[in-house]
Amino acid sequence: MLSLRNYDIKFVKGIGPQRAELLTSELGIRTAYDLLRHYPTAYIDRSKIHSIRSLHGAGEEMPSVQVRGRFVSFNTLGEGARMRLVGLFTDGTATLECVWFKGIRFIRQRLRTGNEYIVFGKPTMFNHTLQMSHPDVDTPESVGAAQGAHGVYPLTERLRQRNLNSKVLHSAIRLFLDSRAHIAETLPQSVIESEGLMDLDSAIRNIHIPRTPELLAKARARLKFEELFYIQTDTLMRARRRKGETAGYIMPHIGRWFNDFYSQCLPFELTGAQKRVMKEIRADLLGGRQMNRLVQGDVGSGKTMVALMAMLLAVDNGYQACLMAPTEILATQHFETISSLTARIGLNVRLLTGSTKAKDRRLIAEQLEDGSLHILIGTHALIEDKVVFHRLGFAVIDEQHRFGVAQRAKLWAKSEVPPHILVMTATPIPRTLAMTVYGDLDVSVIDELPPGRKPVETVLRYEEQRTAVLRGAAEQIRLGHQVYIVCPLIDENDKLELKSLAEGYEQICQTFKDVRVAFVHGRMKPAEKDYQMNLFASGEAKILVATTVIEVGVNVPNATTMIIENAERFGLSQLHQLRGRVGRGADRSFCVLMSKHQISKDTRKRLEVMTSTTDGFIIAEADMEMRGPGDIEGTMQSGLPFDLKIANLASDGLIIARARAAAERLLDDDPDLTKPANRQFATALAQAAKRNADWSMIS
C-alpha cells in the first residue's frame, strides 16, 4: 500500500485538479491512500426499486429509496430566494413531486420530460403530497453499474456547495478500486491469523462497497483493530524503550523530612489506597529507571498528599522537587496546601507564577541554584530558561493533558538525568481510554476517600422548587457554612434561556440582603479575581456566585452547598468536577442541580447519573457511553501519534484490550520489529505516525 501514499489525488479518475484542491483544503485528502482511508459514516441502499404507490402512507420514518419512471412536467414557482423547481414524476402506479431550491438552472437544462430516470431520495408528505427534496437523478444505465450499498461520507458545507458529494466520492473510489489488482497488507500475518481478521484489501473494498452486511461488519472490525493496534504497539514500544534505556535517580533513603512530616504533620491516617500508591512509587524510586507514573484519583481522594510525600522522599535523598499546574489558581492552591502542611518542619517551599514579583523571583533563583529551595510550585513559569535547578530529581505534573509535549520536555531538560515523573489527574479516566492515551505510563488509582469525608448528597430540582432550594442554602449559612452558585453564562443572552452570572448575582444579593456575596468569572483581571476569591476563602463572603472558573483549584472546606444553574447544559465530567468543590470537610454537603422541566431523554439520564453516584470512575464510564470521550478525548487525542478514522475510544473498549494484548505478544517475540515477517508492519507503523519529533522519552 506504500505506493498509494505517493499517488496524488488529482490523478484519481473522477477527481481532477479542482476537486483535488478542494479535498485537500477541506478534508486533508492529498493522496489515494487518504481517499481510501476516508471511511463512510453511513450507507444507503441502491439495490431495490420501489413503486411510488408503496410509498404513500409509509410515514415520516421512511428511509431514502429509489423509484424508476419519467418526469411529466417541470414548473418553476416563486421568486428570488423563494424560487423552487417542481418536477412531477410518475412510474405508472402514482406520482410524486421532486423539489429543488438550489441549482435550478443546471437541473432544468439536464433533465427532460419523457426520458426514463431513476430518482433517489427521502420521501416525505407535504400538504398531502408525496415529495422528495433535492433527490439524486440518474439514467438507468449509469445506476446499473453502481447498484448495492453506497457510502455516505463526512463532508463539509463548502464541498456540498461545490457539488462534491458522497456520490462523487463513491464513484471515484469505486473506479479506483476497480483499477487496483490488490492492496498490500500492513499487519503481520501472525496477528491477522490469531485475531481472525479480514485482510486489508478485502476490508478497504467492503468498507466502501460492502457486498453483504456481514462483510461490512468484518471490514469495520479489521480497520478499527488496525488503528488501535498501531497505537498500542507504538505506545508499548516507547514505554519499553524508556524503561530499558532511561536511567533514573536512585532514592533509597527515608530520612528526616519524610519521617518528621509523617509523625508531626499528617492531618489524618492515610487510606489503604494512598499507602498502596506510596509503595508503588517507592519501588519506582529504588529501581534505577526513570519513574513515569499516573496517579488517578477522584476529587478529594488525597492525590496531593501522596505527591507531597513522594517529593519529600526526593528531598531526603538530596534532590529538589517541583509541581507544575496548568493555572495560577491551581498552582496557588497547591502552594498554600503544601506550605501549611509542612510549616511545622520548616520545609522551604516557594511559588512561581506569571504574577510573581521580581524581588521574589530573584530569591527563588538564588535558592534554586544553591539547593536550599526544596520544592518549587508553579505554572508554565517553571519551564522558563532562567529557572535553573541545583538538582531536580522529582517532578509532579497536575492535569498533564493541559500541557503540550514540548512544554513538558523543557521541564525534563532542567536535569542531567530525567527526573522521576508523577502525573496527577482529578479527571477519572475510563480504563480503556487510559490504556490508549496514557498507555506508556504506569497507572496507580486512589479509589478511597480520606476518613471523615462524607459523600455529597446530590438532588435534581426545578424552577418551581427554587424557593425551597434557597431556603436550604440559607439554613446552611445560618449553621456557619458557605454556598457556591454556578451559572453557565457571564452576561445575559437573549437567544439562550440560561441563567447568567450578572442576573444570578443580582437576585442572590436581593434574596440574601444581610449576607456578603462574592463573584468570579473568567474575564476578570487576576487581581480582582483573587480579591473576590479571598473574600470567600476567608469566610467573609458566605456566597460565591461564579462561572465554571471554580471547576478546578478552589478549596474551601467550609463550603457545604453547590447550586448549579441550568445543569442540563453541562457534561457529566464537568458537573462532577464542580460538585467536588463541596464535601471537602467533615460536614454533610449538598449539590443541587437546577434544570428546566423540558429536557431530552439523554439529558435526564445524564442528570440522574449524577444524583445516583459520587464515584468519578462510574461517572466517567457513563459519560463516555452516553456522549463519547468528549473533552477527555478532545484534549488528549491531540497528543496521540495516530489519527483515528474509524475506531472510537468510547465504544471500542474490547477491541482496545485485544489490540494491546496482541501488541504485547508481538513485542515479546520481536521487541524492535526487525524480523522479516514484521518489517512491512514496522514501515506502515512509522508512516502512519503523525509525530514530527521523537518524544519517546517524554510522557
Solvent accessible surface area in square Angstrom, and as a share of the most:
residue,aa,sasa,rsa
1,M,20,0.09
2,L,87,0.43
3,S,69,0.45
4,L,1,0.00
5,R,54,0.20
6,N,131,0.67
7,Y,74,0.28
8,D,55,0.28
9,I,2,0.01
10,K,83,0.35
11,F,135,0.56
12,V,2,0.01
13,K,149,0.63
14,G,39,0.38
15,I,9,0.05
16,G,21,0.20
17,P,99,0.62
18,Q,145,0.64
19,R,82,0.30
20,A,7,0.06
21,E,131,0.59
22,L,11,0.06
23,L,0,0.00
24,T,41,0.24
25,S,75,0.48
26,E,49,0.22
27,L,49,0.25
28,G,32,0.31
29,I,5,0.03
30,R,141,0.51
31,T,24,0.14
32,A,0,0.00
33,Y,27,0.10
34,D,44,0.23
35,L,0,0.00
36,L,0,0.00
37,R,17,0.06
38,H,25,0.11
39,Y,11,0.04
40,P,4,0.03
41,T,98,0.57
42,A,48,0.38
43,Y,56,0.21
44,I,49,0.25
45,D,82,0.43
46,R,7,0.03
47,S,71,0.46
48,K,121,0.51
49,I,74,0.37
50,H,44,0.20
51,S,43,0.27
52,I,0,0.00
53,R,161,0.59
54,S,67,0.43
55,L,4,0.02
56,H,81,0.36
57,G,75,0.72
58,A,47,0.37
59,G,45,0.43
60,E,107,0.48
61,E,159,0.71
62,M,31,0.14
63,P,87,0.55
64,S,37,0.24
65,V,6,0.03
66,Q,1,0.00
67,V,0,0.00
68,R,106,0.39
69,G,7,0.07
70,R,115,0.42
71,F,2,0.01
72,V,85,0.49
73,S,37,0.24
74,F,20,0.09
75,N,81,0.41
76,T,75,0.43
77,L,75,0.37
78,G,43,0.41
79,E,145,0.65
80,G,62,0.60
81,A,115,0.89
82,R,199,0.72
83,M,72,0.32
84,R,85,0.31
85,L,0,0.00
86,V,18,0.11
87,G,0,0.00
88,L,62,0.31
89,F,0,0.00
90,T,33,0.19
91,D,39,0.20
92,G,74,0.72
93,T,52,0.30
94,A,25,0.19
95,T,63,0.36
96,L,2,0.01
97,E,44,0.20
98,C,0,0.00
99,V,4,0.02
100,W,8,0.03
101,F,111,0.46
102,K,144,0.61
103,G,47,0.45
104,I,27,0.14
105,R,188,0.69
106,F,129,0.54
107,I,17,0.09
108,R,100,0.36
109,Q,116,0.52
110,R,110,0.40
111,L,0,0.00
112,R,127,0.46
113,T,68,0.40
114,G,45,0.44
115,N,74,0.38
116,E,59,0.26
117,Y,14,0.05
118,I,4,0.02
119,V,0,0.00
120,F,10,0.04
121,G,10,0.09
122,K,92,0.39
123,P,3,0.02
124,T,48,0.28
125,M,77,0.34
126,F,120,0.50
127,N,118,0.60
128,H,179,0.80
129,T,48,0.28
130,L,4,0.02
131,Q,27,0.12
132,M,0,0.00
133,S,68,0.44
134,H,80,0.36
135,P,10,0.06
136,D,46,0.24
137,V,5,0.03
138,D,13,0.07
139,T,58,0.34
140,P,20,0.12
141,E,137,0.61
142,S,65,0.42
143,V,7,0.04
144,G,48,0.47
145,A,82,0.64
146,A,20,0.15
147,Q,76,0.34
148,G,22,0.21
149,A,26,0.20
150,H,15,0.07
151,G,2,0.02
152,V,52,0.30
153,Y,5,0.02
154,P,53,0.33
155,L,26,0.13
156,T,39,0.23
157,E,96,0.43
158,R,108,0.39
159,L,0,0.00
160,R,121,0.44
161,Q,121,0.54
162,R,126,0.46
163,N,105,0.54
164,L,0,0.00
165,N,53,0.27
166,S,21,0.14
167,K,76,0.32
168,V,25,0.14
169,L,0,0.00
170,H,5,0.02
171,S,51,0.33
172,A,0,0.00
173,I,1,0.00
174,R,45,0.16
175,L,72,0.36
176,F,10,0.04
177,L,3,0.01
178,D,105,0.54
179,S,85,0.55
180,R,66,0.24
181,A,106,0.82
182,H,114,0.51
183,I,3,0.02
184,A,37,0.29
185,E,30,0.14
186,T,9,0.05
187,L,5,0.02
188,P,3,0.02
189,Q,105,0.47
190,S,70,0.45
191,V,7,0.04
192,I,13,0.07
193,E,119,0.53
194,S,76,0.49
195,E,32,0.15
196,G,67,0.64
197,L,22,0.11
198,M,28,0.12
199,D,60,0.31
200,L,0,0.00
201,D,16,0.08
202,S,34,0.22
203,A,0,0.00
204,I,0,0.00
205,R,58,0.21
206,N,5,0.03
207,I,0,0.00
208,H,1,0.00
209,I,35,0.18
210,P,14,0.09
211,R,190,0.69
212,T,56,0.33
213,P,103,0.65
214,E,114,0.51
215,L,41,0.20
216,L,31,0.15
217,A,60,0.47
218,K,119,0.50
219,A,0,0.00
220,R,76,0.28
221,A,43,0.33
222,R,1,0.00
223,L,0,0.00
224,K,30,0.13
225,F,1,0.00
226,E,2,0.01
227,E,16,0.07
228,L,0,0.00
229,F,0,0.00
230,Y,13,0.05
231,I,0,0.00
232,Q,0,0.00
233,T,0,0.00
234,D,13,0.07
235,T,3,0.02
236,L,12,0.06
237,M,34,0.15
238,R,33,0.12
239,A,9,0.07
240,R,89,0.32
241,R,84,0.31
242,R,3,0.01
243,K,92,0.39
244,G,48,0.46
245,E,119,0.53
246,T,10,0.06
247,A,54,0.42
248,G,9,0.08
249,Y,34,0.13
250,I,99,0.50
251,M,0,0.00
252,P,61,0.38
253,H,113,0.51
254,I,79,0.40
255,G,20,0.20
256,R,142,0.52
257,W,30,0.11
258,F,26,0.11
259,N,74,0.38
260,D,38,0.20
261,F,0,0.00
262,Y,93,0.35
263,S,89,0.57
264,Q,80,0.35
265,C,16,0.10
266,L,34,0.17
267,P,76,0.48
268,F,60,0.25
269,E,105,0.47
270,L,10,0.05
271,T,11,0.06
272,G,42,0.41
273,A,0,0.00
274,Q,0,0.00
275,K,80,0.34
276,R,101,0.37
277,V,0,0.00
278,M,18,0.08
279,K,150,0.64
280,E,54,0.24
281,I,0,0.00
282,R,56,0.20
283,A,62,0.48
284,D,29,0.15
285,L,0,0.00
286,L,80,0.40
287,G,54,0.52
288,G,17,0.16
289,R,107,0.39
290,Q,10,0.04
291,M,5,0.02
292,N,3,0.01
293,R,22,0.08
294,L,0,0.00
295,V,1,0.01
296,Q,6,0.03
297,G,0,0.00
298,D,22,0.11
299,V,21,0.12
300,G,14,0.13
301,S,1,0.01
302,G,16,0.15
303,K,21,0.09
304,T,32,0.19
305,M,12,0.05
306,V,1,0.00
307,A,0,0.00
308,L,0,0.00
309,M,2,0.01
310,A,0,0.00
311,M,0,0.00
312,L,0,0.00
313,L,3,0.02
314,A,0,0.00
315,V,11,0.06
316,D,27,0.14
317,N,19,0.10
318,G,47,0.45
319,Y,19,0.07
320,Q,6,0.03
321,A,1,0.00
322,C,0,0.00
323,L,0,0.00
324,M,0,0.00
325,A,0,0.00
326,P,15,0.09
327,T,50,0.29
328,E,59,0.26
329,I,40,0.20
330,L,12,0.06
331,A,0,0.00
332,T,42,0.24
333,Q,35,0.16
334,H,14,0.06
335,F,51,0.21
336,E,96,0.43
337,T,39,0.23
338,I,0,0.00
339,S,33,0.21
340,S,81,0.52
341,L,31,0.16
342,T,1,0.01
343,A,74,0.57
344,R,175,0.64
345,I,13,0.07
346,G,53,0.51
347,L,16,0.08
348,N,32,0.16
349,V,14,0.08
350,R,77,0.28
351,L,40,0.20
352,L,4,0.02
353,T,4,0.02
354,G,63,0.60
355,S,70,0.45
356,T,23,0.13
357,K,151,0.64
358,A,64,0.49
359,K,154,0.65
360,D,62,0.32
361,R,57,0.21
362,R,148,0.54
363,L,65,0.32
364,I,8,0.04
365,A,39,0.30
366,E,109,0.49
367,Q,30,0.13
368,L,2,0.01
369,E,100,0.45
370,D,97,0.50
371,G,22,0.21
372,S,51,0.33
373,L,0,0.00
374,H,36,0.16
375,I,0,0.00
376,L,1,0.00
377,I,0,0.00
378,G,0,0.00
379,T,13,0.08
380,H,66,0.30
381,A,7,0.05
382,L,0,0.00
383,I,15,0.08
384,E,60,0.27
385,D,125,0.65
386,K,144,0.61
387,V,11,0.06
388,V,76,0.44
389,F,15,0.06
390,H,111,0.50
391,R,104,0.38
392,L,1,0.01
393,G,0,0.00
394,F,0,0.00
395,A,0,0.00
396,V,0,0.00
397,I,0,0.00
398,D,9,0.05
399,E,7,0.03
400,Q,6,0.03
401,H,40,0.18
402,R,109,0.40
403,F,9,0.04
404,G,37,0.35
405,V,41,0.23
406,A,57,0.45
407,Q,60,0.27
408,R,19,0.07
409,A,20,0.15
410,K,108,0.46
411,L,0,0.00
412,W,12,0.04
413,A,82,0.64
414,K,38,0.16
415,S,18,0.11
416,E,179,0.80
417,V,46,0.26
418,P,40,0.25
419,P,0,0.00
420,H,0,0.00
421,I,0,0.00
422,L,1,0.00
423,V,0,0.00
424,M,3,0.01
425,T,0,0.00
426,A,20,0.15
427,T,22,0.13
428,P,8,0.05
429,I,2,0.01
430,P,3,0.02
431,R,148,0.54
432,T,19,0.11
433,L,0,0.00
434,A,7,0.05
435,M,30,0.13
436,T,2,0.01
437,V,25,0.15
438,Y,8,0.03
439,G,7,0.07
440,D,11,0.06
441,L,14,0.07
442,D,42,0.22
443,V,63,0.36
444,S,3,0.02
445,V,47,0.27
446,I,0,0.00
447,D,92,0.48
448,E,74,0.33
449,L,78,0.39
450,P,7,0.04
451,P,83,0.52
452,G,51,0.49
453,R,64,0.23
454,K,101,0.43
455,P,85,0.53
456,V,18,0.11
457,E,68,0.31
458,T,15,0.09
459,V,50,0.29
460,L,31,0.15
461,R,83,0.30
462,Y,32,0.12
463,E,104,0.47
464,E,121,0.54
465,Q,66,0.30
466,R,41,0.15
467,T,94,0.54
468,A,55,0.42
469,V,16,0.09
470,L,29,0.15
471,R,156,0.57
472,G,37,0.36
473,A,2,0.01
474,A,42,0.32
475,E,72,0.32
476,Q,22,0.10
477,I,22,0.11
478,R,169,0.62
479,L,98,0.49
480,G,36,0.34
481,H,29,0.13
482,Q,2,0.01
483,V,0,0.00
484,Y,0,0.00
485,I,5,0.03
486,V,0,0.00
487,C,0,0.00
488,P,32,0.20
489,L,38,0.19
490,I,34,0.17
491,D,73,0.38
492,E,124,0.56
493,N,65,0.33
494,D,150,0.78
495,K,184,0.78
496,L,65,0.32
497,E,157,0.70
498,L,26,0.13
499,K,30,0.13
500,S,0,0.00
501,L,9,0.04
502,A,49,0.38
503,E,53,0.24
504,G,2,0.02
505,Y,66,0.25
506,E,103,0.46
507,Q,72,0.32
508,I,11,0.06
509,C,44,0.26
510,Q,106,0.47
511,T,77,0.45
512,F,19,0.08
513,K,165,0.70
514,D,148,0.77
515,V,34,0.20
516,R,108,0.39
517,V,14,0.08
518,A,0,0.00
519,F,48,0.20
520,V,0,0.00
521,H,28,0.13
522,G,50,0.48
523,R,159,0.58
524,M,16,0.07
525,K,153,0.65
526,P,88,0.55
527,A,79,0.61
528,E,81,0.36
529,K,31,0.13
530,D,66,0.34
531,Y,118,0.45
532,Q,22,0.10
533,M,22,0.10
534,N,90,0.46
535,L,13,0.06
536,F,0,0.00
537,A,57,0.44
538,S,84,0.54
539,G,19,0.18
540,E,97,0.43
541,A,0,0.00
542,K,60,0.26
543,I,0,0.00
544,L,0,0.00
545,V,0,0.00
546,A,0,0.00
547,T,13,0.08
548,T,37,0.21
549,V,40,0.23
550,I,1,0.01
551,E,41,0.18
552,V,37,0.22
553,G,6,0.05
554,V,3,0.02
555,N,50,0.26
556,V,7,0.04
557,P,68,0.43
558,N,55,0.28
559,A,0,0.00
560,T,1,0.01
561,T,6,0.04
562,M,0,0.00
563,I,3,0.01
564,I,0,0.00
565,E,7,0.03
566,N,20,0.10
567,A,0,0.00
568,E,15,0.07
569,R,135,0.49
570,F,13,0.05
571,G,18,0.17
572,L,0,0.00
573,S,22,0.14
574,Q,52,0.23
575,L,0,0.00
576,H,10,0.04
577,Q,11,0.05
578,L,0,0.00
579,R,5,0.02
580,G,9,0.09
581,R,12,0.04
582,V,3,0.02
583,G,9,0.08
584,R,45,0.17
585,G,20,0.19
586,A,65,0.50
587,D,63,0.33
588,R,142,0.52
589,S,2,0.01
590,F,46,0.19
591,C,0,0.00
592,V,14,0.08
593,L,0,0.00
594,M,4,0.02
595,S,7,0.04
596,K,104,0.44
597,H,94,0.42
598,Q,162,0.72
599,I,30,0.15
600,S,66,0.43
601,K,179,0.76
602,D,96,0.50
603,T,19,0.11
604,R,73,0.27
605,K,99,0.42
606,R,38,0.14
607,L,0,0.00
608,E,91,0.41
609,V,24,0.14
610,M,0,0.00
611,T,51,0.29
612,S,92,0.59
613,T,26,0.15
614,T,50,0.29
615,D,61,0.31
616,G,1,0.01
617,F,48,0.20
618,I,95,0.48
619,I,2,0.01
620,A,2,0.02
621,E,85,0.38
622,A,17,0.13
623,D,6,0.03
624,M,7,0.03
625,E,137,0.61
626,M,54,0.24
627,R,99,0.36
628,G,16,0.15
629,P,11,0.07
630,G,28,0.27
631,D,98,0.51
632,I,12,0.06
633,E,33,0.15
634,G,55,0.53
635,T,64,0.37
636,M,8,0.03
637,Q,37,0.17
638,S,88,0.57
639,G,56,0.54
640,L,10,0.05
641,P,9,0.06
642,F,6,0.03
643,D,78,0.40
644,L,28,0.14
645,K,118,0.50
646,I,21,0.11
647,A,11,0.08
648,N,61,0.31
649,L,0,0.00
650,A,22,0.17
651,S,83,0.54
652,D,10,0.05
653,G,16,0.15
654,L,153,0.76
655,I,27,0.14
656,I,0,0.00
657,A,35,0.27
658,R,93,0.34
659,A,0,0.00
660,R,46,0.17
661,A,40,0.31
662,A,3,0.02
663,A,0,0.00
664,E,66,0.29
665,R,125,0.46
666,L,12,0.06
667,L,1,0.00
668,D,102,0.53
669,D,87,0.45
670,D,5,0.02
671,P,80,0.51
672,D,103,0.53
673,L,6,0.03
674,T,83,0.48
675,K,92,0.39
676,P,101,0.64
677,A,82,0.63
678,N,7,0.04
679,R,139,0.51
680,Q,95,0.42
681,F,1,0.01
682,A,29,0.22
683,T,58,0.33
684,A,3,0.03
685,L,14,0.07
686,A,74,0.57
687,Q,77,0.34
688,A,27,0.21
689,A,26,0.20
690,K,81,0.34
691,R,73,0.27
692,N,156,0.80
693,A,45,0.35
694,D,111,0.57
695,W,80,0.28
696,S,5,0.03
697,M,58,0.26
698,I,26,0.13
699,S,8,0.05
